Amino acid sequence: MANAIKKNFDNPDETRPMTHGRVKVLDLGDVKVMEVTFEPGWKWSQDVMPTAGTSSCQVHHLGIQTAGHLHVRLDDGSEQEYGPGDVYNIPPGHDAWVLGDKPVTFIDFRGAETYAKPK
């Protein structure tokens, strides 16, 4: 029988700092969940690409944005903006950046195994 797991982002299992942001990861057994914060000025192609080693983000994101505004451009050229309360499903192959002067925060239920993790 499975056990219930309760954790809090105030005490993450792992923290991954990056320029203009941070990732907090909770290990819930068969899934890892991340709380991501990007400060104004953050852009994936500038702040994460050197760690990822790919020309665009290859992580599939699924979650809910809780603060700020984020712009995402897929490799196919399509673009989308996300704000507080938006639920997202972003496929691999994209760049993203913070819009405006407020931090972006979201909870992501997919991709925490590899996102912004040093190799």
C-alpha positions in Angstrom: 0.0 0.0 0.0 1.3 3.5 -0.9 2.0 6.1 1.7 0.8 9.7 1.5 3.6 12.2 1.1 3.5 15.8 2.3 6.3 18.3 1.5 6.6 22.1 1.3 8.7 24.3 -1.0 9.9 26.1 2.1 12.1 23.0 2.7 12.9 21.7 -0.8 14.8 18.4 -1.4 16.9 20.2 -3.9 17.6 23.8 -5.0 19.1 24.8 -8.3 20.2 28.4 -8.5 20.7 30.1 -11.8 21.3 33.7 -13.0 18.1 35.6 -12.4 16.3 32.7 -10.8 16.0 29.5 -8.9 14.4 26.1 -9.0 13.1 24.3 -5.8 12.5 20.6 -6.3 10.3 18.3 -4.2 10.7 14.5 -4.6 7.3 12.9 -4.1 8.4 9.4 -4.9 7.2 8.6 -8.5 7.1 12.3 -9.5 9.3 15.4 -8.8 7.6 18.8 -8.7 9.3 22.1 -9.0 8.6 25.7 -8.0 10.4 28.0 -10.3 11.1 31.7 -9.8 12.5 33.9 -12.6 13.5 37.5 -11.8 13.0 40.4 -14.2 15.7 40.1 -16.9 15.6 36.3 -17.0 15.7 34.6 -20.4 16.2 30.9 -21.0 18.6 31.3 -23.9 20.8 33.5 -21.7 20.4 32.1 -18.2 19.8 28.3 -18.7 21.1 27.4 -22.1 24.8 27.3 -20.9 23.8 24.7 -18.3 21.4 22.8 -20.6 23.8 22.6 -23.6 20.9 22.7 -26.1 19.8 25.5 -28.5 16.3 25.6 -26.9 14.7 24.2 -23.8 14.0 20.5 -24.4 11.9 20.0 -21.2 8.2 19.4 -21.4 6.5 21.7 -18.9 3.1 21.1 -17.4 1.8 23.3 -14.6 0.3 26.5 -13.3 1.8 30.0 -13.2 1.2 31.8 -9.9 2.8 35.2 -10.5 4.3 37.5 -13.2 4.2 37.3 -17.0 6.2 35.0 -19.2 6.6 35.0 -22.9 7.3 31.7 -24.7 8.5 31.2 -28.3 8.4 27.6 -29.7 11.0 26.5 -32.1 8.2 26.5 -34.8 7.9 30.3 -34.3 4.6 30.3 -32.5 4.4 32.5 -29.4 2.3 32.6 -26.2 2.2 34.8 -23.1 1.3 33.4 -19.7 0.2 35.1 -16.5 -1.1 34.3 -13.0 -3.7 31.5 -13.0 -2.8 30.2 -16.4 -2.4 26.5 -16.7 0.2 25.5 -19.3 1.4 22.5 -21.4 4.5 23.6 -23.2 6.3 21.0 -25.4 10.0 20.7 -25.7 11.7 23.1 -28.1 11.2 26.6 -26.8 12.8 29.8 -25.5 11.1 31.9 -22.8 11.7 35.2 -21.0 10.2 37.4 -18.2 8.0 40.3 -19.3 8.0 43.4 -17.2 9.5 44.2 -13.8 7.8 41.5 -11.6 9.2 38.0 -10.9 7.5 35.0 -12.6 6.7 32.0 -10.4 5.1 28.7 -11.4 4.6 25.2 -10.2 5.6 22.6 -12.7 4.6 18.9 -12.5 6.9 17.7 -15.3 10.5 18.1 -16.1 11.9 18.6 -12.6 14.2 15.6 -13.1 16.4 17.5 -15.6 15.4 21.2 -15.8 18.3 23.6 -15.0 20.2 20.6 -13.5 24.0 20.9 -14.0 25.4 18.0 -16.0 
